[in-house]
Amino acid sequence: MNDFSERWRSEVVLKRDVFSTIERGRFKTAAGEVDAVLRRIDAVPWWARPLARHLFGREVRALQKAPPGTAPPLLYAGSDRLVRGFLHGVALHIAKPFGDTAYFRSAKAALRALHRAGICHNDLAKEQNWLRTADGRACLTDFQLAMLFRRRGKLFRIAAYEDLRHLLKHKRRYAPEALTAAEKRVLARKSLIDRIWMNTGKRVYYAVTRGLLNFSDREGAGNRLIKDAPQIAASLKQLPQVRDVAIVGYPDRRAGTGLYAFIEADGLDEQGLRAALETFGLSAPERLQLVEALPRRAGGEIRTEILQLVAMNQIDLIDPLIASEAERALVAPIVAGRRNLRDRFAF
């Protein structure tokens, strides 16, 4: 099984930028074929290759050393391709574990295990790098910025402190009542390196990625969700039959990042909606689904995390998020009528 082309079978491209391409597929191991994720850097532009190779190497070394259960298992590492196991879980910004103190205990334990192994992640401010597995545990992904340390010197302690502080920022958002007095003190105190980064390096980073490279670093959503989706939603809401609209992004085989619109309306069909968007001069989302009612929290906010899983056809992960039998009855026809029956994806 040395020929990589015979071992890897691609199903869908999840992401493509100047530093790598990420694909979801199946990979043959000694134990059989498994779900997996491929990162490849063979097609990056020449001017990005040195940095791409550096980031690639960081991820390989971190995954090789990461304790089981804290990160995806590394299945293959070549000169320009790595394959990691697929994690059956969803990103933090989709799972939205409000009040889930067990999740954050698990997250803290995973972080401690990484630090004991001498690994600092260095990119935990992004919610998409924290996963919630199907059994409610925390796991980390995307180790391109990870650093490995042989000794627990000053730099290690600073990096580990920042890892912890970013975890606690997420805990403050989703389970603030569970923060301890010590954790609140950590949140209140940034390291000197972080303060310098926020006032210097981060501004340069935004200027390059958002300006020159046209990246939009918003929970992995992609530019279309940020730029196009609000215009589409606002136009659809002008139609008298439309009560509300929710648009989420999902990996699409052709578009890279596809848009999936859930439209709460009566007396309309998909063809009419697409025609209406044409009159507004807008391209319709790849997927349109009419629903009788959108799932909402008690305060009225749309539960986009459930709709995100429907859009990505990860319906097996929806059940743990259902809050009541009434919500289950509301979500069931949305799941049954989903338009994306092929692609499957987890962050």
C-alpha positions in Angstrom: 0.0 0.0 0.0 2.8 2.4 -0.9 1.1 4.0 -3.9 -0.8 7.0 -2.4 -3.2 7.3 -5.4 -4.4 3.7 -4.8 -5.0 4.4 -1.1 -6.8 7.8 -1.3 -10.3 8.3 -2.8 -11.5 11.9 -2.7 -15.2 12.7 -2.2 -15.4 16.5 -1.8 -13.0 19.5 -1.6 -13.7 21.2 1.7 -11.4 24.2 1.4 -8.8 25.7 -1.0 -6.6 28.7 -0.4 -3.0 29.8 -1.2 -1.5 27.6 1.5 -3.3 24.2 0.9 -6.2 22.3 -0.4 -8.3 20.2 2.0 -10.4 17.3 0.8 -12.7 14.8 2.5 -12.6 11.2 1.4 -11.7 7.6 2.2 -8.2 6.2 2.9 -7.0 2.6 2.9 -5.1 1.6 6.0 -3.8 -1.8 7.1 -7.1 -2.2 9.1 -9.3 -1.3 6.1 -10.8 1.8 4.5 -11.7 4.7 6.8 -13.2 8.2 6.6 -10.3 10.7 6.4 -9.3 14.2 5.6 -6.4 15.1 3.2 -4.3 18.3 3.3 -2.2 18.8 0.2 0.2 21.5 -0.8 1.3 20.4 -4.2 -0.8 23.0 -6.0 0.0 26.1 -4.0 1.5 29.0 -5.9 5.4 29.2 -5.9 5.5 32.4 -3.8 3.4 30.7 -1.0 5.2 27.4 -1.0 7.9 28.2 1.6 5.3 29.2 4.2 2.9 26.5 3.1 5.6 23.8 3.7 6.5 25.3 7.0 2.8 25.2 8.2 2.5 21.7 6.8 5.5 20.5 8.7 4.2 21.9 11.9 0.9 20.1 11.6 2.6 16.8 10.8 4.9 17.0 13.8 2.1 18.0 16.1 -0.2 15.2 15.0 2.6 12.6 15.3 3.0 13.5 18.9 -0.5 14.4 20.0 -2.0 12.0 22.6 -4.9 9.8 21.4 -8.3 11.5 21.8 -6.9 15.1 21.7 -6.5 15.4 17.9 -7.2 13.6 14.7 -4.9 10.5 14.2 -2.3 11.0 11.6 -2.7 8.2 9.0 -0.2 9.3 6.4 2.5 11.9 5.9 4.4 12.5 2.7 6.4 15.4 1.3 3.3 17.4 0.2 0.3 15.4 1.5 -0.9 14.4 4.9 -4.0 12.4 5.8 -5.7 12.5 9.2 -8.6 10.6 10.5 -12.0 12.1 10.2 -13.5 13.2 13.5 -17.3 12.7 13.8 -18.0 16.0 15.5 -18.9 19.6 14.9 -17.2 22.8 15.4 -17.8 24.8 18.6 -19.6 27.6 16.7 -22.1 25.0 15.4 -22.5 22.9 18.5 -23.0 26.0 20.7 -22.6 24.1 24.0 -24.5 26.5 26.2 -24.3 25.4 29.8 -22.4 22.2 28.9 -19.9 22.2 31.7 -18.9 18.6 30.9 -17.7 19.7 27.5 -15.5 22.3 29.0 -14.1 19.9 31.5 -13.2 17.6 28.6 -11.7 20.5 26.7 -9.5 21.5 29.6 -8.4 17.8 30.0 -7.5 17.6 26.3 -5.5 20.8 26.5 -3.6 19.6 29.6 -2.8 16.4 27.7 -1.4 18.3 24.8 0.7 20.5 27.0 2.0 17.5 28.9 3.1 16.2 25.5 5.0 19.5 24.9 2.5 20.8 22.3 1.0 24.2 22.2 -1.7 24.7 19.6 -1.4 28.5 19.2 -4.7 28.9 17.3 -7.5 28.2 19.8 -9.2 31.6 19.5 -11.0 30.2 16.5 -14.1 28.2 17.5 -13.8 26.0 14.4 -10.6 24.5 15.8 -12.6 23.2 18.8 -14.7 20.2 18.0 -17.5 18.6 20.0 -17.6 14.9 19.2 -20.8 12.8 19.0 -20.3 11.7 22.6 -19.9 15.2 23.8 -16.1 15.3 24.2 -13.7 18.0 23.1 -11.1 17.5 20.5 -8.8 19.9 18.6 -8.0 20.2 15.0 -5.9 22.4 12.5 -2.4 22.2 14.0 -0.7 24.3 11.4 0.5 26.9 14.0 1.3 24.4 16.7 4.7 24.5 18.4 6.5 21.6 20.0 8.7 22.1 23.1 11.3 19.8 24.6 11.4 21.8 27.9 8.8 23.8 29.8 10.7 27.0 29.4 9.3 30.6 29.5 8.1 30.5 25.9 6.3 27.3 26.5 4.6 28.6 29.6 3.5 31.8 27.7 2.1 29.7 24.8 0.3 27.3 27.1 -1.1 30.2 29.1 -2.6 31.7 25.9 -4.0 28.3 24.8 -5.8 28.1 28.2 -7.0 31.8 28.1 -8.5 31.2 24.6 -10.3 28.1 25.9 -11.7 30.1 28.8 -12.9 32.8 26.5 -15.1 30.2 24.8 -16.2 28.9 28.2 -17.1 32.5 29.2 -19.4 32.7 26.1 -21.1 29.3 26.5 -20.9 28.4 30.2 -20.0 31.6 32.2 -21.6 30.4 35.3 -19.0 27.6 35.5 -16.0 29.9 35.5 -13.9 29.6 38.7 -12.3 32.6 40.4 -8.9 31.4 39.1 -10.2 31.1 35.5 -11.6 34.7 35.7 -8.1 35.9 36.7 -6.6 34.2 33.7 -9.2 35.8 31.4 -8.4 39.2 32.9 -4.7 39.0 32.2 -3.2 38.7 28.7 0.4 37.8 28.2 2.9 40.5 27.0 3.4 38.6 23.8 -0.4 38.6 23.1 -0.6 42.3 23.8 2.2 43.0 21.4 0.6 40.8 18.8 -2.8 42.5 19.0 -1.3 45.9 18.5 1.2 45.0 15.8 1.3 41.6 14.1 -2.5 41.0 14.0 -3.0 44.3 12.2 -0.5 43.2 9.6 -2.1 39.7 9.4 -5.5 41.3 8.7 -4.0 43.6 6.1 -2.5 40.7 4.2 -5.2 38.1 4.6 -8.2 40.3 4.3 -6.7 42.8 1.9 -4.2 41.2 -0.4 -5.4 37.6 -0.2 -9.2 38.4 0.2 -9.6 35.9 3.1 -12.5 36.2 5.6 -11.6 34.5 8.8 -15.0 34.1 10.3 -15.5 30.7 11.8 -14.5 29.0 8.5 -17.5 30.4 6.7 -15.9 31.8 3.6 -16.4 35.1 1.8 -19.8 34.2 0.2 -21.5 33.7 3.6 -20.1 37.1 4.7 -20.6 39.1 1.5 -23.5 37.5 -0.4 -25.7 35.9 2.1 -26.9 39.1 3.8 -28.0 40.6 0.5 -29.8 37.5 -0.5 -31.6 37.2 2.9 -32.6 40.9 2.8 -34.0 40.6 -0.7 -36.0 37.4 0.1 -37.5 39.1 3.2 -39.0 41.8 0.9 -41.3 39.1 -0.5 -44.7 39.3 1.3 -44.9 35.5 1.7 -41.5 35.2 3.4 -41.5 35.4 7.2 -37.8 34.8 7.8 -34.6 33.5 6.2 -31.6 31.7 7.5 -28.5 31.1 5.3 -25.6 28.9 6.2 -22.5 27.8 4.3 -21.4 24.3 3.5 -18.7 22.7 1.4 -19.8 22.3 -2.2 -18.1 20.2 -4.9 -18.3 22.9 -7.5 -18.4 26.3 -5.7 -16.0 25.4 -2.8 -18.3 27.1 -0.3 -21.9 26.7 -1.1 -24.9 28.7 0.3 -27.9 26.9 1.7 -31.0 29.1 2.4 -33.8 27.9 4.7 -36.9 30.1 4.0 -39.8 30.2 6.3 -42.7 31.1 3.9 -46.1 30.1 2.6 -47.4 29.9 -1.0 -44.0 29.9 -2.7 -41.9 27.3 -4.5 -38.2 27.0 -5.3 -38.5 28.1 -8.9 -40.4 31.2 -7.8 -37.8 32.1 -5.3 -35.0 31.7 -7.8 -36.9 33.9 -10.2 -37.4 36.5 -7.6 -33.7 36.7 -6.8 -33.0 37.2 -10.5 -35.2 40.3 -10.5 -33.0 41.6 -7.6 -29.9 40.9 -9.7 -28.6 38.2 -7.3 -27.5 34.7 -7.9 -29.5 32.2 -5.9 -27.9 30.0 -3.3 -26.9 26.5 -4.4 -29.6 25.1 -2.1 -33.0 26.5 -1.3 -35.4 24.8 1.1 -38.8 26.1 2.1 -39.8 25.3 5.7 -43.0 25.8 7.7 -41.0 27.0 10.7 -37.4 27.6 11.6 -36.0 26.1 14.8 -35.6 28.8 17.5 -34.4 29.2 21.0 -36.7 30.4 23.7 -35.6 34.0 23.0 -36.5 33.7 19.4 -33.0 33.3 17.9 -32.8 30.9 15.0 -30.9 27.7 15.8 -28.4 27.9 12.9 -26.3 25.1 14.4 -29.1 22.7 13.6 -29.6 24.1 10.1 -25.8 23.9 9.5 -25.8 20.2 10.2 -28.8 19.8 7.8 -27.0 21.7 5.1 -23.9 19.5 5.6 -26.0 16.3 5.6 -24.7 15.5 9.1 -28.1 14.5 10.4 -26.6 11.9 12.8 -25.2 14.7 14.9 -28.5 16.6 15.3 -30.2 14.5 17.9 -28.0 15.5 20.8 -28.8 19.2 20.1 -32.6 18.8 20.2 -34.0 20.5 23.3 -37.6 19.1 23.4 -40.0 16.8 21.6 -41.7 19.8 20.1 -38.4 20.9 18.6 -37.8 17.3 17.4 -41.2 17.4 15.6 -40.4 20.8 14.0 -36.9 19.7 12.8 -38.0 16.3 11.4 -39.6 17.6 8.2 -36.6 19.9 7.6 -34.3 16.9 7.8 -36.6 14.9 5.6 -36.8 17.6 3.0 -33.1 18.5 3.0 -31.6 19.3 -0.4 -28.0 18.2 0.1 -28.1 14.4 0.1 -24.5 13.8 -1.1 -21.8 15.8 0.7 -20.9 15.1 4.2 -18.5 17.3 6.2 -17.3 18.0 9.7 -14.9 20.9 10.7 
